[in-house]
Amino acid sequence: REEHGLDSAGGSRVDLTSSDLVLRKPELKKARAEVENARAALKQARLNLQRTEVRLPFDALVVDEKIEEGSYVSAQGDIATLVGTDTFWITATLPVADLQWVDMQGKADDVYVRVRVHVPNSSQMRRGRVVRLLGNLSEEGRMAQILVAVDDPLELQKQPHARNPLLLGAYLQLDLPGKEVSGVVELPRAAVHNANQIWIATPDGTLDVREIEPLRRTSDKVYIQEGVAPGEKVITSTLAYAVEGMAVKINTPEQQDRGTEQ
């Protein structure tokens, strides 16, 4: 409140003793309110910090950290990349045509996947199990994909000196469980000519050319169910020409050592 009047000299006179504006009471009240708010916010922050704890429902290995000490973390922000250590999953690729020979059950004690880990100067063997067949083909090669699980891949259940951990990014070779087929004959690839022919040396010394239907081919083997009887001789050497009924001669090991031609 201001009171105005005239002094003896005829000038104006102001009474400032009771003025709230001069005493800055509104500013002081606002500052005190801000201090109280800051104290309440600090108290809540300390309470939140006490309640803040990062938990995982599984044992994990930290493979990548995305924050550092003092970083600000939002509710949707990434903190780290973790990998569970209980089980590693491996994606095995194979031709679609070979799926018919893979045992997809993976539950019996005698049905498992042999995982070969290639390391310098040695090869480790681990045991895995088939989880399921993935529903999509691989982008490279258009291969079928089978998911294989390896339990305790880092062998944390063993003593440190006895561990052979399965490390992420390692090159592996998987031996998948196969279905049993009876009456199968294994032939070297050199015994198969013109994609689906084999040459048989008959007991009377002639050549018998037979058509076969291979069940499966690998890099060095061909498997068939029909076309060869027990005791028959399959020719694996290359002939300049092969004609049904032509005369052939089978070399004995002693003759082969002397360089006699077949």
Accessible surface in RSA format (square Angstrom, percent):
REM  Atomic radii and reference values for relative SASA: ProtOr
REM  Chains: A
REM  Algorithm: Lee & Richards
REM  Probe-radius: 1.40
REM  Slices: 20
REM RES _ NUM      All-atoms   Total-Side   Main-Chain    Non-polar    All polar
REM                ABS   REL    ABS   REL    ABS   REL    ABS   REL    ABS   REL
RES ARG A   1   186.75  78.4 150.07  76.5  36.67  87.3  77.03 105.3 109.72  66.5
RES GLU A   2    94.25  54.1  71.26  53.9  22.98  54.7  17.93  34.7  76.31  62.3
RES GLU A   3    86.22  49.5  81.43  61.6   4.79  11.4  32.43  62.7  53.79  43.9
RES HIS A   4   131.58  71.9  96.84  67.3  34.74  88.9  75.13  77.4  56.45  65.7
RES GLY A   5    21.08  26.0   0.00   N/A  21.08  26.0  19.46  53.4   1.62   3.6
RES LEU A   6   136.53  76.0 111.06  79.5  25.47  64.0 111.06  78.0  25.47  68.5
RES ASP A   7    63.02  44.1  48.63  48.4  14.39  34.0  26.75  63.0  36.27  36.2
RES SER A   8   130.59 110.4  81.13 108.3  49.46 113.9  60.43 128.7  70.16  98.3
RES ALA A   9    96.03  88.3  54.54  84.2  41.48  94.4  66.98  94.3  29.05  76.9
RES GLY A  10    51.26  63.2   0.00   N/A  51.26  63.2  29.72  81.6  21.54  48.2
RES GLY A  11    32.12  39.6   0.00   N/A  32.12  39.6  31.36  86.1   0.76   1.7
RES SER A  12    90.71  76.7  62.81  83.8  27.91  64.3  30.67  65.3  60.04  84.1
RES ARG A  13   133.70  56.1 129.65  66.1   4.05   9.6  53.36  72.9  80.33  48.7
RES VAL A  14    67.80  44.6  42.42  38.4  25.38  61.1  42.42  36.9  25.38  68.8
RES ASP A  15    46.26  32.4  40.89  40.7   5.38  12.7  15.12  35.6  31.14  31.1
RES LEU A  16    91.49  51.0  82.92  59.3   8.57  21.5  83.01  58.3   8.48  22.8
RES THR A  17   118.78  84.5  89.22  90.5  29.56  70.4  84.54 113.6  34.24  51.8
RES SER A  18    55.38  46.8  37.05  49.4  18.34  42.2  42.67  90.9  12.72  17.8
RES SER A  19     4.15   3.5   4.15   5.5   0.00   0.0   0.00   0.0   4.15   5.8
RES ASP A  20    74.11  51.9  72.18  71.8   1.93   4.6  16.94  39.9  57.17  57.0
RES LEU A  21   140.91  78.5 127.60  91.3  13.31  33.5 128.65  90.4  12.26  33.0
RES VAL A  22    82.92  54.6  60.85  55.1  22.07  53.2  68.19  59.2  14.73  40.0
RES LEU A  23   101.43  56.5  79.06  56.6  22.37  56.2  83.04  58.3  18.39  49.5
RES ARG A  24   156.27  65.6 156.08  79.6   0.19   0.5  44.88  61.3 111.39  67.5
RES LYS A  25   107.30  52.3 103.75  63.7   3.55   8.4  59.07  53.2  48.23  51.4
RES PRO A  26    71.75  52.3  60.16  54.8  11.59  42.1  66.85  55.2   4.90  30.4
RES GLU A  27    94.83  54.4  88.57  67.0   6.26  14.9  51.61  99.8  43.22  35.3
RES LEU A  28    86.28  48.1  82.21  58.8   4.07  10.2  85.75  60.2   0.53   1.4
RES LYS A  29   156.43  76.3 152.71  93.7   3.72   8.9  97.72  88.0  58.71  62.5
RES LYS A  30   137.04  66.9 130.68  80.2   6.37  15.2  79.25  71.3  57.80  61.6
RES ALA A  31    46.44  42.7  43.88  67.7   2.56   5.8  45.72  64.4   0.72   1.9
RES ARG A  32   153.05  64.3 150.02  76.5   3.03   7.2  54.11  73.9  98.95  60.0
RES ALA A  33    51.92  47.7  43.85  67.7   8.07  18.4  50.94  71.7   0.98   2.6
RES GLU A  34    95.98  55.1  90.24  68.3   5.73  13.7  37.49  72.5  58.49  47.8
RES VAL A  35    71.97  47.4  69.30  62.7   2.67   6.4  71.95  62.5   0.02   0.1
RES GLU A  36    99.77  57.3  95.88  72.5   3.90   9.3  41.99  81.2  57.79  47.2
RES ASN A  37   101.05  69.7  95.59  92.4   5.46  13.1  25.98  62.5  75.07  72.6
RES ALA A  38    61.09  56.2  49.96  77.1  11.13  25.3  57.13  80.4   3.96  10.5
RES ARG A  39   149.78  62.9 143.80  73.3   5.98  14.2  50.38  68.9  99.39  60.2
RES ALA A  40    61.22  56.3  50.50  77.9  10.72  24.4  55.95  78.8   5.27  14.0
RES ALA A  41    62.48  57.5  50.46  77.9  12.02  27.3  58.37  82.2   4.11  10.9
RES LEU A  42    90.91  50.6  86.22  61.7   4.69  11.8  90.19  63.3   0.72   1.9
RES LYS A  43   158.29  77.2 154.09  94.5   4.20  10.0  98.95  89.1  59.34  63.2
RES GLN A  44    88.82  49.7  87.08  63.6   1.74   4.1  38.61  82.2  50.21  38.1
RES ALA A  45    53.92  49.6  45.23  69.8   8.70  19.8  49.33  69.5   4.59  12.2
RES ARG A  46   149.37  62.7 147.14  75.0   2.23   5.3  49.05  67.0 100.31  60.8
RES LEU A  47    64.70  36.0  62.74  44.9   1.96   4.9  64.32  45.2   0.38   1.0
RES ASN A  48    70.12  48.4  67.67  65.4   2.45   5.9  23.59  56.8  46.53  45.0
RES LEU A  49   134.43  74.9 124.63  89.2   9.79  24.6 127.04  89.2   7.38  19.9
RES GLN A  50   147.83  82.7 110.17  80.5  37.66  89.7  43.63  92.9 104.20  79.0
RES ARG A  51   172.86  72.6 139.88  71.3  32.98  78.5  59.12  80.8 113.74  68.9
RES THR A  52    93.65  66.6  69.00  69.9  24.65  58.7  57.70  77.5  35.95  54.3
RES GLU A  53   119.62  68.7  88.84  67.2  30.78  73.3  37.04  71.6  82.58  67.4
RES VAL A  54   112.81  74.2  83.19  75.3  29.62  71.4  86.78  75.4  26.03  70.6
RES ARG A  55   188.77  79.3 161.39  82.3  27.38  65.2  64.05  87.5 124.72  75.6
RES LEU A  56    83.58  46.5  52.60  37.6  30.98  77.9  54.30  38.1  29.28  78.8
RES PRO A  57   126.29  92.0  82.39  75.1  43.90 159.6  97.31  80.3  28.98 180.1
RES PHE A  58    92.01  46.0  76.54  47.4  15.47  40.3  86.70  52.6   5.31  15.2
RES ASP A  59    97.36  68.2  90.96  90.5   6.40  15.1  20.11  47.3  77.25  77.0
RES ALA A  60    34.02  31.3   1.86   2.9  32.16  73.2   1.86   2.6  32.16  85.2
RES LEU A  61    71.75  40.0  70.10  50.2   1.64   4.1  71.75  50.4   0.00   0.0
RES VAL A  62    80.37  52.9  57.87  52.4  22.51  54.2  57.87  50.3  22.51  61.1
RES VAL A  63    68.71  45.2  31.94  28.9  36.78  88.6  39.73  34.5  28.98  78.6
RES ASP A  64    64.46  45.2  58.41  58.1   6.05  14.3  19.48  45.8  44.98  44.9
RES GLU A  65   129.71  74.5 104.42  79.0  25.29  60.2  29.68  57.4 100.03  81.7
RES LYS A  66   103.29  50.4  67.32  41.3  35.97  85.6  44.68  40.2  58.61  62.4
RES ILE A  67    58.02  33.0  47.00  35.0  11.02  26.6  50.59  36.4   7.43  20.2
RES GLU A  68   143.25  82.2 130.48  98.7  12.77  30.4  52.52 101.6  90.73  74.1
RES GLU A  69   185.65 106.6 143.75 108.8  41.91  99.8  66.74 129.1 118.92  97.1
RES GLY A  70    80.28  99.0   0.00   N/A  80.28  99.0  40.72 111.8  39.56  88.6
RES SER A  71    55.28  46.7  26.21  35.0  29.07  67.0  20.06  42.7  35.23  49.4
RES TYR A  72   200.27  93.5 169.34  96.3  30.93  80.5 129.19  97.1  71.09  87.6
RES VAL A  73    63.91  42.1  38.52  34.9  25.39  61.2  41.13  35.7  22.78  61.8
RES SER A  74    58.09  49.1  47.93  64.0  10.15  23.4  36.29  77.3  21.80  30.5
RES ALA A  75   105.75  97.2  57.60  88.9  48.15 109.5  70.45  99.2  35.29  93.5
RES GLN A  76   167.04  93.4 139.97 102.3  27.07  64.5  63.44 135.0 103.60  78.6
RES GLY A  77    35.51  43.8   0.00   N/A  35.51  43.8  19.82  54.4  15.70  35.2
RES ASP A  78   102.37  71.7  84.57  84.2  17.80  42.1  16.19  38.1  86.18  86.0
RES ILE A  79    68.53  39.0  64.08  47.7   4.45  10.7  64.08  46.1   4.45  12.1
RES ALA A  80    35.40  32.5  11.60  17.9  23.80  54.1  11.60  16.3  23.80  63.0
RES THR A  81    55.00  39.1  51.24  51.9   3.76   9.0  45.09  60.6   9.91  15.0
RES LEU A  82    58.91  32.8  32.63  23.3  26.28  66.1  32.63  22.9  26.28  70.7
RES VAL A  83    38.06  25.0  34.61  31.3   3.46   8.3  38.06  33.1   0.00   0.0
RES GLY A  84    22.71  28.0   0.00   N/A  22.71  28.0  13.20  36.2   9.51  21.3
RES THR A  85     9.73   6.9   7.60   7.7   2.13   5.1   5.70   7.7   4.03   6.1
RES ASP A  86    82.09  57.5  73.11  72.8   8.98  21.2  35.57  83.7  46.52  46.4
RES THR A  87    41.55  29.5  25.89  26.3  15.65  37.3  12.76  17.1  28.78  43.5
RES PHE A  88    12.69   6.3  10.28   6.4   2.40   6.3  12.69   7.7   0.00   0.0
RES TRP A  89   148.05  59.4 115.27  55.8  32.78  77.0 107.52  57.3  40.53  65.8
RES ILE A  90    26.34  15.0  23.23  17.3   3.11   7.5  26.34  19.0   0.00   0.0
RES THR A  91    66.41  47.2  42.41  43.0  23.99  57.2  21.17  28.4  45.23  68.4
RES ALA A  92    11.48  10.6   5.64   8.7   5.84  13.3  11.48  16.2   0.00   0.0
RES THR A  93    74.03  52.6  48.73  49.4  25.30  60.3  19.97  26.8  54.05  81.7
RES LEU A  94    17.76   9.9  16.72  12.0   1.04   2.6  17.76  12.5   0.00   0.0
RES PRO A  95    62.34  45.4  59.97  54.7   2.37   8.6  62.34  51.5   0.00   0.0
RES VAL A  96    77.02  50.7  68.92  62.4   8.10  19.5  68.92  59.9   8.10  22.0
RES ALA A  97    73.57  67.6  57.53  88.8  16.04  36.5  69.29  97.6   4.28  11.3
RES ASP A  98    28.51  20.0  28.29  28.2   0.22   0.5   2.97   7.0  25.54  25.5
RES LEU A  99    40.54  22.6  34.39  24.6   6.15  15.5  34.52  24.2   6.02  16.2
RES GLN A 100   106.14  59.4  90.29  66.0  15.85  37.7  38.21  81.3  67.93  51.5
RES TRP A 101    53.22  21.4  51.80  25.1   1.42   3.3  49.95  26.6   3.26   5.3
RES VAL A 102     9.10   6.0   8.72   7.9   0.38   0.9   8.73   7.6   0.37   1.0
RES ASP A 103    28.84  20.2  28.76  28.6   0.08   0.2   2.70   6.4  26.13  26.1
RES MET A 104    60.08  31.1  45.42  30.1  14.66  34.9  44.89  38.2  15.19  20.1
RES GLN A 105   122.77  68.7 115.44  84.4   7.34  17.5  38.76  82.5  84.01  63.7
RES GLY A 106     9.93  12.2   0.00   N/A   9.93  12.2   0.20   0.5   9.73  21.8
RES LYS A 107   178.04  86.9 147.10  90.3  30.94  73.7  97.22  87.5  80.82  86.1
RES ALA A 108    55.13  50.7  38.10  58.8  17.03  38.7  48.72  68.6   6.41  17.0
RES ASP A 109   129.31  90.6 116.84 116.3  12.46  29.5  39.09  92.0  90.21  90.0
RES ASP A 110   119.43  83.7  92.28  91.9  27.15  64.2  45.36 106.8  74.07  73.9
RES VAL A 111    26.89  17.7  22.65  20.5   4.24  10.2  23.66  20.6   3.23   8.8
RES TYR A 112    70.67  33.0  61.87  35.2   8.80  22.9  27.62  20.8  43.06  53.1
RES VAL A 113     0.00   0.0   0.00   0.0   0.00   0.0   0.00   0.0   0.00   0.0
RES ARG A 114   103.18  43.3 103.15  52.6   0.03   0.1  20.74  28.3  82.44  50.0
RES VAL A 115     0.00   0.0   0.00   0.0   0.00   0.0   0.00   0.0   0.00   0.0
RES ARG A 116    72.23  30.3  72.23  36.8   0.00   0.0   8.20  11.2  64.03  38.8
RES VAL A 117     4.41   2.9   4.41   4.0   0.00   0.0   4.41   3.8   0.00   0.0
RES HIS A 118    94.75  51.8  77.49  53.9  17.26  44.2  60.18  62.0  34.56  40.2
RES VAL A 119    49.32  32.5  37.91  34.3  11.41  27.5  41.86  36.4   7.46  20.2
RES PRO A 120   120.54  87.8  97.23  88.6  23.31  84.7 108.91  89.9  11.63  72.3
RES ASN A 121   162.61 112.1 111.49 107.7  51.12 123.1  42.26 101.7 120.35 116.3
RES SER A 122    64.89  54.8  43.27  57.7  21.61  49.8  47.49 101.1  17.40  24.4
RES SER A 123    70.51  59.6  37.67  50.3  32.83  75.6  32.30  68.8  38.21  53.5
RES GLN A 124    40.28  22.5  34.77  25.4   5.51  13.1  18.28  38.9  22.00  16.7
RES MET A 125    97.34  50.4  70.73  46.8  26.61  63.3  70.73  60.1  26.61  35.3
RES ARG A 126    26.13  11.0  20.56  10.5   5.57  13.3  10.53  14.4  15.60   9.5
RES ARG A 127   134.95  56.7 120.07  61.2  14.88  35.4  54.42  74.4  80.53  48.8
RES GLY A 128     4.74   5.8   0.00   N/A   4.74   5.8   3.82  10.5   0.92   2.1
RES ARG A 129   100.39  42.2 100.39  51.2   0.00   0.0  41.34  56.5  59.05  35.8
RES VAL A 130     8.28   5.4   0.18   0.2   8.09  19.5   0.18   0.2   8.09  21.9
RES VAL A 131    49.53  32.6  22.46  20.3  27.07  65.2  25.99  22.6  23.54  63.8
RES ARG A 132   120.08  50.4 114.79  58.5   5.28  12.6  52.69  72.0  67.39  40.8
RES LEU A 133    80.88  45.0  61.08  43.7  19.80  49.8  61.08  42.9  19.80  53.3
RES LEU A 134    42.30  23.6  34.57  24.7   7.73  19.4  35.91  25.2   6.39  17.2
RES GLY A 135    89.57 110.5   0.00   N/A  89.57 110.5  44.10 121.0  45.46 101.8
RES ASN A 136    93.50  64.5  85.80  82.9   7.70  18.5  41.44  99.7  52.05  50.3
RES LEU A 137    70.20  39.1  59.39  42.5  10.81  27.2  59.39  41.7  10.81  29.1
RES SER A 138    15.53  13.1  12.55  16.8   2.97   6.9  15.30  32.6   0.22   0.3
RES GLU A 139   162.33  93.2 137.07 103.7  25.26  60.2  50.51  97.7 111.83  91.3
RES GLU A 140   156.62  89.9 140.72 106.5  15.90  37.9  59.64 115.4  96.98  79.2
RES GLY A 141    61.84  76.3   0.00   N/A  61.84  76.3  34.28  94.1  27.57  61.7
RES ARG A 142   149.83  62.9 140.78  71.8   9.05  21.6  61.33  83.8  88.50  53.6
RES MET A 143    53.64  27.8  53.57  35.5   0.07   0.2  35.81  30.4  17.83  23.6
RES ALA A 144     3.34   3.1   2.30   3.5   1.04   2.4   3.34   4.7   0.00   0.0
RES GLN A 145    21.82  12.2  21.52  15.7   0.30   0.7   0.00   0.0  21.82  16.5
RES ILE A 146     0.00   0.0   0.00   0.0   0.00   0.0   0.00   0.0   0.00   0.0
RES LEU A 147    12.54   7.0  12.54   9.0   0.00   0.0  12.54   8.8   0.00   0.0
RES VAL A 148     0.00   0.0   0.00   0.0   0.00   0.0   0.00   0.0   0.00   0.0
RES ALA A 149     0.55   0.5   0.22   0.3   0.33   0.7   0.22   0.3   0.33   0.9
RES VAL A 150     0.71   0.5   0.71   0.6   0.00   0.0   0.71   0.6   0.00   0.0
RES ASP A 151    75.60  53.0  63.90  63.6  11.69  27.6  33.21  78.2  42.38  42.3
RES ASP A 152    36.03  25.2  33.52  33.4   2.51   5.9  24.52  57.7  11.51  11.5
RES PRO A 153     0.00   0.0   0.00   0.0   0.00   0.0   0.00   0.0   0.00   0.0
RES LEU A 154    21.48  12.0  20.13  14.4   1.36   3.4  20.13  14.1   1.36   3.6
RES GLU A 155    11.94   6.9  11.94   9.0   0.00   0.0   2.81   5.4   9.14   7.5
RES LEU A 156    82.37  45.9  66.26  47.4  16.11  40.5  66.26  46.5  16.11  43.4
RES GLN A 157   158.76  88.8 124.58  91.0  34.19  81.4  42.10  89.6 116.67  88.5
RES LYS A 158   104.60  51.0  94.17  57.8  10.43  24.8  62.14  55.9  42.46  45.2
RES GLN A 159   116.67  65.2 113.81  83.2   2.86   6.8  31.16  66.3  85.51  64.9
RES PRO A 160    95.10  69.3  78.55  71.6  16.55  60.2  79.21  65.4  15.90  98.8
RES HIS A 161   164.20  89.7 122.72  85.3  41.48 106.1  96.69  99.7  67.51  78.6
RES ALA A 162    47.12  43.3  31.58  48.7  15.54  35.3  40.46  57.0   6.65  17.6
RES ARG A 163    81.57  34.2  64.71  33.0  16.86  40.1  12.88  17.6  68.69  41.6
RES ASN A 164    71.58  49.4  70.52  68.1   1.06   2.6   2.22   5.3  69.36  67.0
RES PRO A 165    51.79  37.7  45.30  41.3   6.49  23.6  45.30  37.4   6.49  40.3
RES LEU A 166     4.26   2.4   3.90   2.8   0.35   0.9   4.26   3.0   0.00   0.0
RES LEU A 167   110.13  61.3 104.42  74.7   5.72  14.4 105.01  73.7   5.12  13.8
RES LEU A 168    94.59  52.7  65.58  46.9  29.02  72.9  68.47  48.1  26.12  70.3
RES GLY A 169    79.19  97.7   0.00   N/A  79.19  97.7  43.38 119.1  35.81  80.2
RES ALA A 170    40.61  37.3  14.07  21.7  26.54  60.4  24.03  33.8  16.58  43.9
RES TYR A 171   189.38  88.4 184.82 105.2   4.55  11.9 138.59 104.1  50.79  62.6
RES LEU A 172    52.86  29.4  17.89  12.8  34.98  87.9  17.94  12.6  34.92  94.0
RES GLN A 173    88.80  49.7  84.45  61.7   4.35  10.4  28.55  60.8  60.25  45.7
RES LEU A 174    37.05  20.6  12.59   9.0  24.46  61.5  12.59   8.8  24.46  65.8
RES ASP A 175    33.74  23.6  26.24  26.1   7.50  17.7  15.41  36.3  18.32  18.3
RES LEU A 176    45.26  25.2  20.03  14.3  25.23  63.4  20.06  14.1  25.20  67.8
RES PRO A 177    16.83  12.3   6.83   6.2  10.00  36.4  16.63  13.7   0.20   1.3
RES GLY A 178    52.22  64.4   0.00   N/A  52.22  64.4  23.91  65.6  28.32  63.4
RES LYS A 179   116.34  56.8  95.54  58.6  20.80  49.5  55.44  49.9  60.90  64.9
RES GLU A 180   179.77 103.2 144.03 109.0  35.74  85.1  62.91 121.7 116.86  95.4
RES VAL A 181    57.68  38.0  30.32  27.4  27.36  65.9  35.60  30.9  22.08  59.9
RES SER A 182    97.13  82.1  81.22 108.4  15.91  36.6  54.50 116.1  42.63  59.7
RES GLY A 183    60.29  74.3   0.00   N/A  60.29  74.3  44.29 121.5  16.00  35.8
RES VAL A 184    57.37  37.7  25.93  23.5  31.44  75.8  25.93  22.5  31.44  85.3
RES VAL A 185    47.23  31.1  44.37  40.2   2.86   6.9  47.23  41.0   0.00   0.0
RES GLU A 186    95.07  54.6  71.17  53.8  23.90  56.9  20.37  39.4  74.71  61.0
RES LEU A 187    10.60   5.9  10.59   7.6   0.01   0.0  10.60   7.4   0.00   0.0
RES PRO A 188    53.23  38.8  53.23  48.5   0.00   0.0  53.23  43.9   0.00   0.0
RES ARG A 189    99.09  41.6  90.04  45.9   9.05  21.6  23.17  31.7  75.92  46.0
RES ALA A 190    63.62  58.5  44.99  69.4  18.63  42.4  57.49  81.0   6.13  16.2
RES ALA A 191     0.09   0.1   0.09   0.1   0.00   0.0   0.09   0.1   0.00   0.0
RES VAL A 192    20.67  13.6   4.26   3.9  16.41  39.5   4.26   3.7  16.41  44.5
RES HIS A 193    25.18  13.8  20.93  14.5   4.26  10.9  11.37  11.7  13.82  16.1
RES ASN A 194   113.21  78.1  81.09  78.4  32.12  77.4  31.93  76.8  81.28  78.6
RES ALA A 195    72.15  66.3  54.75  84.5  17.40  39.6  64.90  91.4   7.26  19.2
RES ASN A 196    60.54  41.7  60.54  58.5   0.00   0.0   7.13  17.1  53.41  51.6
RES GLN A 197    36.35  20.3  36.35  26.6   0.00   0.0   0.05   0.1  36.30  27.5
RES ILE A 198     0.00   0.0   0.00   0.0   0.00   0.0   0.00   0.0   0.00   0.0
RES TRP A 199    16.86   6.8  16.86   8.2   0.00   0.0  15.86   8.5   1.00   1.6
RES ILE A 200     1.67   1.0   1.67   1.2   0.00   0.0   1.67   1.2   0.00   0.0
RES ALA A 201     8.47   7.8   2.13   3.3   6.34  14.4   2.13   3.0   6.34  16.8
RES THR A 202    33.29  23.7  25.71  26.1   7.58  18.1  26.52  35.6   6.77  10.2
RES PRO A 203   150.88 110.0 106.90  97.4  43.98 159.9 120.27  99.3  30.61 190.2
RES ASP A 204   111.60  78.2  75.81  75.5  35.78  84.6  49.89 117.4  61.70  61.5
RES GLY A 205    27.05  33.4   0.00   N/A  27.05  33.4  23.56  64.7   3.49   7.8
RES THR A 206    41.04  29.2  41.04  41.6   0.00   0.0  31.49  42.3   9.56  14.4
RES LEU A 207     1.70   0.9   0.00   0.0   1.70   4.3   0.00   0.0   1.70   4.6
RES ASP A 208    30.30  21.2  30.20  30.1   0.10   0.2   6.02  14.2  24.28  24.2
RES VAL A 209    40.09  26.4  21.60  19.6  18.49  44.6  21.60  18.8  18.49  50.2
RES ARG A 210    60.38  25.4  56.38  28.7   4.00   9.5  27.25  37.2  33.13  20.1
RES GLU A 211   113.25  65.0  88.53  67.0  24.72  58.8  64.18 124.1  49.07  40.1
RES ILE A 212     7.68   4.4   0.00   0.0   7.68  18.5   4.17   3.0   3.51   9.5
RES GLU A 213   153.32  88.0 139.99 105.9  13.33  31.7  56.03 108.4  97.29  79.4
RES PRO A 214    38.49  28.1  15.16  13.8  23.33  84.8  15.16  12.5  23.33 145.0
RES LEU A 215    53.26  29.7  38.65  27.7  14.60  36.7  40.84  28.7  12.42  33.4
RES ARG A 216    84.68  35.6  77.31  39.4   7.37  17.5  26.61  36.4  58.08  35.2
RES ARG A 217    96.06  40.3  74.51  38.0  21.54  51.3  39.64  54.2  56.42  34.2
RES THR A 218    38.31  27.2  26.42  26.8  11.89  28.3  36.40  48.9   1.91   2.9
RES SER A 219   110.68  93.5  73.84  98.5  36.84  84.9  58.98 125.6  51.69  72.4
RES ASP A 220    84.79  59.4  78.42  78.0   6.38  15.1  34.86  82.0  49.93  49.8
RES LYS A 221    65.07  31.7  65.07  39.9   0.00   0.0  26.89  24.2  38.18  40.7
RES VAL A 222     0.67   0.4   0.67   0.6   0.00   0.0   0.67   0.6   0.00   0.0
RES TYR A 223    55.12  25.7  55.12  31.4   0.00   0.0  30.95  23.3  24.16  29.8
RES ILE A 224     0.52   0.3   0.52   0.4   0.00   0.0   0.52   0.4   0.00   0.0
RES GLN A 225    80.52  45.0  60.60  44.3  19.91  47.4  11.62  24.7  68.90  52.3
RES GLU A 226   143.74  82.5 132.53 100.3  11.21  26.7  52.42 101.4  91.33  74.6
RES GLY A 227    29.07  35.8   0.00   N/A  29.07  35.8  19.90  54.6   9.17  20.5
RES VAL A 228    29.61  19.5  10.11   9.2  19.50  47.0  11.35   9.9  18.26  49.5
RES ALA A 229    49.40  45.4  43.07  66.5   6.33  14.4  47.23  66.5   2.17   5.8
RES PRO A 230   139.22 101.5 106.31  96.9  32.91 119.6 118.48  97.8  20.74 128.9
RES GLY A 231    77.28  95.3   0.00   N/A  77.28  95.3  43.88 120.4  33.40  74.8
RES GLU A 232    61.47  35.3  38.29  29.0  23.18  55.2  23.42  45.3  38.05  31.1
RES LYS A 233   119.29  58.2 113.59  69.7   5.71  13.6  72.16  65.0  47.13  50.2
RES VAL A 234    35.79  23.6  13.45  12.2  22.34  53.8  13.63  11.8  22.17  60.1
RES ILE A 235    14.24   8.1   9.58   7.1   4.66  11.2  14.24  10.3   0.00   0.0
RES THR A 236    65.96  46.9  56.83  57.6   9.13  21.7  24.68  33.1  41.28  62.4
RES SER A 237    39.92  33.7  30.12  40.2   9.80  22.6  38.71  82.4   1.21   1.7
RES THR A 238   123.96  88.2  96.62  98.0  27.34  65.2  64.51  86.6  59.45  89.9
RES LEU A 239    35.98  20.0  24.31  17.4  11.67  29.3  26.21  18.4   9.77  26.3
RES ALA A 240   109.10 100.3  56.53  87.2  52.56 119.6  69.24  97.5  39.85 105.6
RES TYR A 241   149.33  69.7 139.93  79.6   9.40  24.5 103.68  77.9  45.65  56.3
RES ALA A 242    37.20  34.2   6.83  10.5  30.37  69.1   6.83   9.6  30.37  80.4
RES VAL A 243    84.71  55.7  81.63  73.9   3.08   7.4  84.71  73.6   0.00   0.0
RES GLU A 244   105.38  60.5  84.95  64.3  20.42  48.6  59.33 114.8  46.05  37.6
RES GLY A 245    44.34  54.7   0.00   N/A  44.34  54.7  25.22  69.2  19.11  42.8
RES MET A 246    50.08  25.9  38.53  25.5  11.55  27.5  49.27  41.9   0.81   1.1
RES ALA A 247    85.58  78.7  64.59  99.7  20.98  47.7  64.82  91.3  20.75  55.0
RES VAL A 248    28.70  18.9   9.08   8.2  19.62  47.3  16.77  14.6  11.93  32.4
RES LYS A 249   125.88  61.4 116.53  71.5   9.35  22.3  78.87  71.0  47.00  50.1
RES ILE A 250    77.50  44.1  61.07  45.5  16.42  39.6  61.07  44.0  16.42  44.6
RES ASN A 251     7.98   5.5   0.62   0.6   7.36  17.7   0.01   0.0   7.97   7.7
RES THR A 252    65.59  46.7  63.20  64.1   2.40   5.7  61.38  82.4   4.22   6.4
RES PRO A 253    95.55  69.6  94.10  85.8   1.46   5.3  95.37  78.7   0.18   1.1
RES GLU A 254   106.45  61.1 103.89  78.6   2.56   6.1  55.17 106.7  51.28  41.9
RES GLN A 255    38.22  21.4  38.22  27.9   0.00   0.0   3.66   7.8  34.56  26.2
RES GLN A 256    92.87  51.9  74.32  54.3  18.55  44.2  22.00  46.8  70.88  53.8
RES ASP A 257   128.01  89.7  90.58  90.2  37.43  88.5  32.20  75.8  95.82  95.6
RES ARG A 258   172.28  72.3 134.41  68.5  37.87  90.2  73.27 100.1  99.00  60.0
RES GLY A 259    59.11  72.9   0.00   N/A  59.11  72.9  34.77  95.4  24.35  54.5
RES THR A 260    54.77  39.0  39.02  39.6  15.74  37.5  33.07  44.4  21.69  32.8
RES GLU A 261   152.95  87.8 135.00 102.1  17.96  42.8  55.41 107.2  97.54  79.6
RES GLN A 262    89.36  50.0  46.43  33.9  42.94 102.2  32.84  69.9  56.53  42.9
END  Absolute sums over single chains surface
CHAIN  1 A    19675.4      15410.8       4264.6      10742.7       8932.6
END  Absolute sums over all chains
TOTAL         19675.4      15410.8       4264.6      10742.7       8932.6
